[in-house]
Amino acid sequence: MYPRLLVPATTANLGPGFDALGLALSLHNTVELLPADTLELELHGEGAERLPRDERNLVWRGYREVCRQLGEQPPPVRLRCSLRIPLGRGLGSSAAALVAGAGAACIRLGVPIEPARLLRWLAPLEGHLDNLAPCLLGGATVAWTGRDEAPEARRLPLGTLPPLGLLVPAFSLPTERARAALPTHVPHGDAVSNVQRTAVLVAALAAGDDPELWRAALLDRLHEPYRSPLVPGLEAVRRAAEQAGALGSWLSGAGPTIAVLGRQRPIEPLLERLAAVWAKHRVAARPLAVTVAPRGAHRAA
């Protein structure tokens, strides 16, 4: 049996927690370390045909960065990657790729996978701490830049959440385009609103299944209104979710995936209903029920 690494998808922002909050999800890429004479990548699954197999690949870059930081020459290995995280859908595929390479390097070099150390090393390559943090730590996380500009992250208290699902559309949205849609300045009232809602959101995460907190927590005024035009049918789906009794929804990361917090289990019937609403706007979407992954990237038992 060869060593195998599990790396979770993530959903960031969670509405108002822009560039700070994230959740690890029960949707994993896997990397198997096989003997080889050189450093090789073998890719299967979501978007594999579109990805490079050389130093441009983020798995490759994560692997080499850990070796560089440790002062080691990259040891030969064949990394067999099975990809389940959709690319360009706001589910942290870039962070997962870097972490996959970094974790594989740790395994290959016989050193522990230390989230705090990998966060520092990978942040300059990824730039999105709200995805890196839950990918490395698991659960619910908050990430920020410290006084010395070093990246920091911590796990947050997390109760038993209501059912969680994703609507993953057939189209992708480059993060650069979604970021370019944001204004350089926002009204003071919008900033205050997001501070308030983010505080409620942290309380909702800790409480778990508190409908009143969740219904108050998920309103964003800093990024979702500006990104909405890039995601046809977004507002119609969110209204339909609310009318169907969902506790709330948010644009996962930069989008275009929509995360939905349901009220009843199973959540699949609600997701199917919302997918049908999105289809009326000529967007095909895959419904996917998920849970919060309690562990970040780790070696499989």
C-alpha positions, 0 to 999 in steps of 0.5 A: 500500500503506497502513502495516500493524502486526502485534501478537502475542498473549501467554501470561503467567505460564508457570506459576510466573512469576506476573505476571512472565514471558511469551511472544509468540506467532505469533498476530497482530492486524493494524492497517491505517492508512487515510486519513480525516477523523476518527479511526475504527475498523473492526473485523473478526474475533474478538469484533469485534461486541462491541467499541465503536468509540469512546473506550471501545475500547482501540485508541482509548485507546492511540492517543490516549495516545501522542498525549497523551504526545507533545503532539500532537493525534490526527491523523485516520486510519481504523484497520482492525483484523483481530482473531485474538486471542480475547477474554477467553481469557488471551492478552493481547487487552487488551494487544494492543489498547492496543499496536495503538493506540499503535503506529498512533499512532507510525506516523501521527506518524512516530516510532519504536515504542520498546518501553521508552517505550510500556511506561511510557505504557501500563502505567497503562492495562493494568496487566499488565506480563507481557502488555505486555512480550512484546507490545512486545518479542517472544520471552520476557520478564521484567517488574517494577516498578522502585525508582521504581515505573516499569515495566521489562522485558527479553528473556530468553535463549530456546533452541529450544523444544519444540512449543507449542500452545493449547487455546482454550475457547469460554467467556471468563474475565474477568481481574477474576474470576480475580484475585478468586479469589486469596488475600491471603496464601499459605503460606511453602512455596508462595512458596518453591516458586514462587521455585525453579520460576521460577528453573528456568523461566528456565533451561528457556527458555534451554536450549530443549529440555531435558525434565528442566528443563521437567518441573520448571519448570511447577509453580505453587502461587500462582495456578493452584490457586485459579483451577482451580475457575473452569475446569471440566475443567482438571485432567483435561486437564492429567493427560491431557497428562502421561499423553500424554507432554507436557512440561507445561502451564499456565493461560495468563495468567488463563485459561481457555486452556491452553498445552501444551508437547509432546514430539513434532512435530507437536503437533496430534494431542496437542491434538486428543486433549486437546480431546476430553478437555475435551469430556467436561467439556462444554467445547468447545475449539479446538486451535491450534499456535503458536510463539514470535514473535521480534518484538513489535509492528512495522510490516509490511514 
